[in-house]
Amino acid sequence: MLTIHHLSVDFEVGGDDTTVFARLFAEHIREWSQRQDDVRARGRLLAQEASLTGDGPARESSGGPAAGCFGGS
């Protein structure tokens, strides 16, 4: 087994470092945000399907029953 105790990586970026960082950060934060939106949408869809099949009450993001489902307001 090989264990690395210290690893240092240096690289040079062409152009202004701040501009390159800002561009890369914006690209990756958009991707992360889209993935988070997808996870939430999938969760809402699964909750909706569960409420239709009777597998359990659908929940709003507040954690309470969704309106009209199992006595929700």
C-alpha positions as CSV (number, residue, x, y, z in Angstrom):
1,M,0.0,0.0,0.0
2,L,1.2,3.5,-0.9
3,T,0.4,6.5,1.3
4,I,0.9,10.0,0.2
5,H,1.5,12.3,3.1
6,H,1.9,15.6,1.3
7,L,1.0,16.5,-2.3
8,S,1.6,19.9,-3.8
9,V,0.2,20.8,-7.3
10,D,1.3,24.0,-9.1
11,F,-0.1,25.2,-12.4
12,E,0.0,28.3,-14.5
13,V,-3.0,29.9,-15.9
14,G,-2.9,31.9,-19.1
15,G,-4.5,35.3,-18.6
16,D,-5.7,37.1,-15.5
17,D,-6.0,34.6,-12.6
18,T,-9.1,36.4,-11.2
19,T,-10.9,36.3,-14.5
20,V,-10.1,32.7,-15.1
21,F,-11.2,31.8,-11.5
22,A,-14.4,33.7,-11.9
23,R,-15.2,32.0,-15.2
24,L,-14.5,28.5,-13.9
25,F,-16.4,29.2,-10.7
26,A,-19.4,30.5,-12.6
27,E,-19.4,27.4,-14.8
28,H,-19.2,25.0,-12.0
29,I,-21.7,26.7,-9.7
30,R,-24.2,26.7,-12.5
31,E,-23.7,23.0,-13.0
32,W,-24.0,22.4,-9.2
33,S,-27.1,24.5,-9.0
34,Q,-28.7,22.6,-11.9
35,R,-27.9,19.3,-10.2
36,Q,-29.6,20.6,-7.0
37,D,-32.6,21.7,-8.9
38,D,-32.8,18.2,-10.6
39,V,-32.6,16.5,-7.2
40,R,-35.4,18.7,-5.8
41,A,-37.6,18.1,-8.9
42,R,-37.0,14.3,-8.7
43,G,-38.0,14.4,-5.0
44,R,-41.2,16.3,-5.8
45,L,-42.0,13.9,-8.6
46,L,-41.4,10.9,-6.3
47,A,-43.6,12.4,-3.6
48,Q,-46.3,13.1,-6.1
49,E,-46.2,9.6,-7.4
50,A,-46.2,8.2,-3.9
51,S,-49.3,10.2,-3.1
52,L,-51.1,8.9,-6.2
53,T,-50.2,5.2,-5.4
54,G,-51.0,5.6,-1.7
55,D,-47.5,4.8,-0.6
56,G,-47.5,7.8,1.7
57,P,-48.5,11.4,2.0
58,A,-46.9,14.0,-0.3
59,R,-44.9,16.6,1.6
60,E,-44.3,20.2,0.9
61,S,-40.8,21.7,1.3
62,S,-41.9,22.9,4.7
63,G,-42.3,19.3,5.8
64,G,-46.0,19.4,6.3
65,P,-48.6,17.5,4.3
66,A,-49.2,19.0,0.8
67,A,-52.5,20.8,0.3
68,G,-55.4,18.5,-0.3
69,C,-53.4,15.3,0.6
70,F,-54.4,13.4,3.7
71,G,-56.1,16.2,5.4
72,G,-53.7,19.0,4.5
73,S,-55.2,22.5,4.2
